[in-house]
Amino acid sequence: MKIKSKQPNLGVTIFAIMTRLANEQNAINLSQGFPDFSCHPELIKLVNQHMKAGHNQYAMMQGIMPLREKLAEKIKTVYGAAYNPDTEITVTAGATEALFAAITAVVHPGDEVIVFEPWYDAYVPVIEYNLGIPVYVKMKQPDYNIDWADVKKAISPKTRLMIFNSPHNPSGAILTKRDIGELIKIVKNTDIILINDEVYEHIIFDGEHHHSFSKYPELYERTMVISSFGKTYHTTGWKVGYCTAPKELSVEFQKVHQFLTYAVNTPIQMAYADFLDRKDLYLELSDFYQKKRDLFSRLIKESRFKLLPCHGTYFQLADYSAISDESDFDFVQRMTREVKVAAIPTSVFYHEKDDHKIIRFCFAKQDETLQKAAERLCRI
């Protein structure tokens, strides 16, 4: 039987490749973005309680109401945005499912979608599966800023959607108040829809603030905001995220979501609803991860890697050009085999595989793990 692939050039994601290699080589895995420490024990206790209480059947398609109500309350408090929990919040099977549903809901064949390079690798394949056309705008190094003159040039009458990610994976860059102002001017009097991937919303450093698109009425009305419990509560394996959007966009989003996963794990939703009362746990998350960023930075200060600015997320970019002329893909493969530390090559996040000799480390690890990894990296 012959199968005609919709994506003949699409391979396995780099995260799967590097994690598999790290496991094969018994290397320290600073590649894929997941913590190697446990979530809060109270959260596990709550999941267990709800399982024992019989909350083990299908949840509502949009998510259980107690969780949506708690999310609406949280977003109103933190960002000042009023989402109707009945119609404008959808709980999803992770942020990746939310991204798939959001892009699929609005992109028609031939629509152009502006994507900022380097980009999280889920965006472009979904655009192409929906026969959309990705239009690439490169962020400016070394700070990975957006050049808004380039954005204006990229917009055409076919522009349907723009996808943002702040705090940004893989660079750790963040959108500023000035960026928000430029974006508001650009989309004014257009029908352009926005997606902001805000899964690292509570991981932002050095006294900076997260500018959620929810905060700004001119953006709120045209934006699907996507976030993740996994990043906030160290539970990436539970795969629960959510999308907030005005009713008209939420209706279209849910048309896709209902046939993609329909409903999300019920007892875990119940536990998150209870756990959201612990406001300190997400409000203090930035301090928690800033200490890890700073520790990792100090530990490899004497290495031959040059660290780039990191304002958010739990990823640190590093320039290895003083070490090797190898491609970033070859370098991380060799480093995993010989040094026993795995990282991600950033060229995979560019459509033309731009190689700037920069790799990405994940510092969402126990201090002991970071110390062991740094010892090995400093020997290079």
KALINWO-V737147 format. One record per pair of residues at least 6 apart in sequence whose C-alpha atoms are under 7 Angstrom apart, sorted by the first residue. I is the first residue (numbers start at 1). GAP is how many residues later the second one is. D is the distance in whole Angstrom. If there is no record, write none. Layout:
# KALINWO-V737147
i=I gap=GAP d=D
i=I gap=GAP d=D
This chain:
# KALINWO-V737147
i=15 gap=16 d=7
i=15 gap=17 d=5
i=18 gap=13 d=7
i=18 gap=324 d=7
i=19 gap=10 d=7
i=19 gap=12 d=7
i=19 gap=13 d=6
i=22 gap=6 d=7
i=22 gap=7 d=6
i=22 gap=314 d=6
i=22 gap=320 d=6
i=25 gap=312 d=6
i=25 gap=315 d=7
i=26 gap=314 d=7
i=27 gap=309 d=6
i=27 gap=313 d=4
i=27 gap=314 d=5
i=27 gap=315 d=6
i=28 gap=312 d=6
i=28 gap=313 d=5
i=28 gap=314 d=6
i=28 gap=345 d=6
i=29 gap=312 d=6
i=29 gap=313 d=5
i=30 gap=311 d=7
i=30 gap=312 d=5
i=30 gap=313 d=5
i=30 gap=331 d=5
i=30 gap=332 d=5
i=30 gap=333 d=7
i=31 gap=311 d=5
i=31 gap=312 d=4
i=31 gap=313 d=5
i=31 gap=329 d=7
i=31 gap=330 d=6
i=31 gap=331 d=6
i=32 gap=330 d=7
i=33 gap=329 d=6
i=34 gap=202 d=6
i=34 gap=330 d=6
i=35 gap=199 d=6
i=35 gap=329 d=5
i=35 gap=330 d=5
i=36 gap=329 d=5
i=36 gap=330 d=6
i=37 gap=328 d=7
i=37 gap=329 d=6
i=38 gap=196 d=7
i=39 gap=194 d=6
i=39 gap=195 d=5
i=39 gap=196 d=6
i=43 gap=228 d=6
i=43 gap=232 d=7
i=46 gap=225 d=5
i=47 gap=220 d=6
i=47 gap=221 d=5
i=47 gap=224 d=5
i=50 gap=217 d=5
i=50 gap=220 d=7
i=51 gap=216 d=6
i=55 gap=211 d=6
i=55 gap=212 d=6
i=56 gap=210 d=6
i=56 gap=211 d=6
i=57 gap=209 d=7
i=58 gap=205 d=6
i=58 gap=208 d=7
i=59 gap=204 d=6
i=59 gap=205 d=7
i=59 gap=207 d=5
i=60 gap=203 d=6
i=61 gap=197 d=6
i=61 gap=201 d=5
i=61 gap=202 d=5
i=62 gap=28 d=5
i=62 gap=29 d=6
i=63 gap=27 d=6
i=63 gap=28 d=5
i=63 gap=200 d=7
i=63 gap=201 d=7
i=64 gap=205 d=7
i=66 gap=207 d=6
i=67 gap=202 d=7
i=67 gap=203 d=7
i=67 gap=205 d=7
i=67 gap=206 d=4
i=68 gap=17 d=5
i=68 gap=21 d=6
i=69 gap=16 d=5
i=70 gap=203 d=6
i=70 gap=206 d=7
i=72 gap=10 d=7
i=72 gap=11 d=6
i=72 gap=12 d=7
i=72 gap=13 d=6
i=75 gap=6 d=6
i=76 gap=6 d=5
i=79 gap=135 d=7
i=79 gap=136 d=5
i=80 gap=135 d=6
i=81 gap=133 d=6
i=81 gap=134 d=6
i=87 gap=160 d=6
i=87 gap=163 d=7
i=88 gap=156 d=6
i=88 gap=157 d=5
i=88 gap=158 d=6
i=88 gap=159 d=5
i=88 gap=162 d=6
i=89 gap=154 d=6
i=89 gap=155 d=5
i=89 gap=156 d=7
i=90 gap=152 d=5
i=90 gap=153 d=5
i=90 gap=154 d=6
i=91 gap=150 d=6
i=91 gap=151 d=4
i=91 gap=152 d=7
i=92 gap=6 d=6
i=92 gap=148 d=6
i=92 gap=149 d=5
i=92 gap=150 d=5
i=92 gap=172 d=6
i=93 gap=146 d=5
i=93 gap=147 d=5
i=93 gap=148 d=6
i=93 gap=168 d=7
i=93 gap=171 d=6
i=94 gap=134 d=6
i=94 gap=145 d=4
i=94 gap=146 d=4
i=94 gap=147 d=4
i=95 gap=131 d=6
i=95 gap=132 d=6
i=95 gap=133 d=6
i=95 gap=146 d=5
i=95 gap=147 d=7
i=98 gap=128 d=7
i=98 gap=144 d=7
i=98 gap=145 d=6
i=100 gap=26 d=6
i=101 gap=152 d=6
i=101 gap=155 d=5
i=101 gap=156 d=6
i=102 gap=151 d=6
i=103 gap=23 d=7
i=103 gap=24 d=7
i=104 gap=26 d=6
i=105 gap=147 d=5
i=105 gap=148 d=5
i=105 gap=151 d=6
i=107 gap=23 d=6
i=107 gap=25 d=6
i=107 gap=53 d=7
i=108 gap=22 d=7
i=108 gap=23 d=7
i=108 gap=24 d=6
i=109 gap=21 d=6
i=109 gap=22 d=5
i=109 gap=23 d=5
i=110 gap=21 d=6
i=110 gap=22 d=5
i=110 gap=23 d=6
i=111 gap=21 d=5
i=111 gap=22 d=6
i=111 gap=47 d=6
i=111 gap=48 d=6
i=111 gap=49 d=6
i=112 gap=20 d=6
i=112 gap=21 d=5
i=112 gap=22 d=6
i=112 gap=23 d=6
i=112 gap=46 d=5
i=112 gap=47 d=5
i=112 gap=48 d=6
i=112 gap=49 d=7
i=113 gap=19 d=7
i=113 gap=20 d=6
i=113 gap=21 d=5
i=113 gap=22 d=6
i=113 gap=46 d=6
i=113 gap=47 d=6
i=113 gap=48 d=5
i=113 gap=49 d=6
i=114 gap=20 d=6
i=114 gap=21 d=5
i=114 gap=22 d=6
i=114 gap=47 d=6
i=114 gap=48 d=5
i=114 gap=49 d=6
i=115 gap=19 d=6
i=115 gap=20 d=6
i=115 gap=21 d=5
i=115 gap=22 d=6
i=115 gap=47 d=6
i=115 gap=48 d=6
i=116 gap=20 d=6
i=116 gap=21 d=5
i=116 gap=22 d=6
i=116 gap=23 d=6
i=117 gap=19 d=7
i=117 gap=20 d=6
i=117 gap=21 d=5
i=117 gap=22 d=6
i=117 gap=232 d=7
i=117 gap=233 d=6
i=118 gap=20 d=7
i=118 gap=231 d=5
i=118 gap=232 d=5
i=119 gap=230 d=5
i=119 gap=231 d=7
i=120 gap=49 d=6
i=120 gap=229 d=6
i=121 gap=228 d=6
i=124 gap=10 d=7
i=127 gap=6 d=7
i=127 gap=7 d=7
i=135 gap=19 d=7
i=137 gap=13 d=7
i=137 gap=14 d=7
i=139 gap=6 d=5
i=139 gap=7 d=5
i=139 gap=8 d=7
i=140 gap=6 d=6
i=142 gap=166 d=7
i=143 gap=30 d=7
i=143 gap=166 d=6
i=144 gap=27 d=7
i=144 gap=29 d=6
i=148 gap=34 d=7
i=159 gap=33 d=7
i=160 gap=32 d=5
i=160 gap=33 d=6
i=161 gap=31 d=5
i=161 gap=32 d=5
i=161 gap=33 d=6
i=162 gap=31 d=6
i=162 gap=32 d=5
i=162 gap=33 d=6
i=163 gap=31 d=6
i=163 gap=32 d=5
i=163 gap=33 d=6
i=164 gap=31 d=6
i=164 gap=32 d=5
i=164 gap=33 d=6
i=165 gap=31 d=6
i=165 gap=32 d=4
i=165 gap=33 d=6
i=166 gap=8 d=5
i=166 gap=9 d=6
i=166 gap=31 d=6
i=166 gap=32 d=6
i=167 gap=6 d=6
i=167 gap=7 d=5
i=167 gap=31 d=7
i=167 gap=33 d=6
i=167 gap=34 d=6
i=167 gap=145 d=5
i=167 gap=146 d=6
i=168 gap=6 d=6
i=168 gap=145 d=7
i=169 gap=144 d=7
i=170 gap=145 d=7
i=170 gap=190 d=7
i=171 gap=139 d=7
i=171 gap=146 d=6
i=172 gap=138 d=5
i=172 gap=139 d=5
i=172 gap=140 d=5
i=172 gap=141 d=5
i=172 gap=143 d=6
i=172 gap=144 d=7
i=173 gap=137 d=6
i=173 gap=138 d=6
i=173 gap=139 d=6
i=174 gap=137 d=6
i=174 gap=138 d=7
i=175 gap=36 d=7
i=176 gap=35 d=7
i=184 gap=34 d=6
i=184 gap=35 d=7
i=193 gap=29 d=5
i=193 gap=30 d=6
i=194 gap=28 d=6
i=194 gap=29 d=5
i=194 gap=30 d=6
i=195 gap=28 d=5
i=195 gap=29 d=5
i=195 gap=30 d=6
i=196 gap=28 d=6
i=196 gap=29 d=5
i=196 gap=30 d=6
i=197 gap=28 d=6
i=197 gap=29 d=5
i=197 gap=30 d=6
i=198 gap=27 d=7
i=198 gap=28 d=6
i=198 gap=29 d=5
i=199 gap=27 d=7
i=199 gap=28 d=4
i=199 gap=29 d=5
i=199 gap=32 d=7
i=200 gap=31 d=6
i=200 gap=113 d=5
i=201 gap=9 d=6
i=202 gap=30 d=7
i=202 gap=80 d=6
i=202 gap=81 d=7
i=202 gap=83 d=6
i=202 gap=84 d=6
i=203 gap=82 d=6
i=203 gap=83 d=4
i=203 gap=86 d=7
i=203 gap=109 d=5
i=203 gap=110 d=5
i=204 gap=6 d=7
i=204 gap=82 d=5
i=204 gap=107 d=6
i=204 gap=108 d=4
i=204 gap=109 d=6
i=205 gap=81 d=6
i=205 gap=85 d=6
i=205 gap=106 d=5
i=205 gap=107 d=6
i=213 gap=6 d=6
i=213 gap=7 d=6
i=214 gap=6 d=5
i=221 gap=25 d=6
i=223 gap=22 d=6
i=224 gap=19 d=6
i=224 gap=20 d=6
i=224 gap=21 d=5
i=225 gap=18 d=6
i=225 gap=19 d=5
i=225 gap=20 d=6
i=226 gap=16 d=6
i=226 gap=17 d=5
i=226 gap=18 d=7
i=227 gap=14 d=6
i=227 gap=15 d=6
i=227 gap=16 d=7
i=228 gap=12 d=6
i=228 gap=13 d=4
i=228 gap=14 d=6
i=229 gap=11 d=6
i=229 gap=12 d=6
i=230 gap=6 d=4
i=230 gap=8 d=7
i=230 gap=9 d=6
i=230 gap=10 d=6
i=232 gap=50 d=6
i=289 gap=25 d=7
i=292 gap=71 d=6
i=293 gap=70 d=6
i=296 gap=67 d=7
i=296 gap=74 d=6
i=299 gap=72 d=7
i=299 gap=75 d=6
i=300 gap=74 d=6
i=300 gap=78 d=6
i=302 gap=76 d=7
i=303 gap=74 d=7
i=303 gap=75 d=4
i=304 gap=18 d=6
i=304 gap=19 d=6
i=305 gap=13 d=6
i=305 gap=14 d=6
i=305 gap=15 d=5
i=306 gap=12 d=5
i=306 gap=13 d=5
i=306 gap=14 d=7
i=307 gap=10 d=6
i=307 gap=11 d=4
i=307 gap=12 d=6
i=308 gap=9 d=6
i=308 gap=10 d=6
i=310 gap=6 d=6
i=314 gap=48 d=6
i=314 gap=49 d=6
i=314 gap=50 d=6
i=315 gap=45 d=6
i=315 gap=46 d=6
i=315 gap=47 d=5
i=315 gap=48 d=6
i=316 gap=44 d=6
i=316 gap=45 d=5
i=316 gap=46 d=6
i=317 gap=41 d=7
i=317 gap=42 d=6
i=317 gap=43 d=5
i=317 gap=44 d=6
i=318 gap=40 d=5
i=318 gap=41 d=5
i=318 gap=42 d=6
i=319 gap=38 d=6
i=319 gap=39 d=4
i=319 gap=40 d=7
i=320 gap=37 d=6
i=320 gap=38 d=6
i=321 gap=36 d=6
i=327 gap=28 d=7
i=327 gap=30 d=7
i=328 gap=17 d=5
i=328 gap=19 d=7
i=328 gap=27 d=7
i=328 gap=29 d=6
i=328 gap=30 d=7
i=328 gap=31 d=7
i=329 gap=16 d=5
i=332 gap=10 d=6
i=332 gap=11 d=6
i=332 gap=12 d=7
i=332 gap=13 d=7
i=335 gap=6 d=6
i=335 gap=7 d=7
i=336 gap=6 d=5
i=339 gap=37 d=6
i=341 gap=32 d=6
i=343 gap=16 d=7
i=343 gap=17 d=6
i=343 gap=18 d=5
i=344 gap=15 d=6
i=344 gap=16 d=5
i=344 gap=17 d=7
i=345 gap=13 d=7
i=345 gap=14 d=5
i=345 gap=15 d=6
i=346 gap=12 d=6
i=346 gap=13 d=5
i=346 gap=14 d=7
i=347 gap=6 d=5
i=347 gap=7 d=5
i=347 gap=8 d=5
i=363 gap=7 d=7
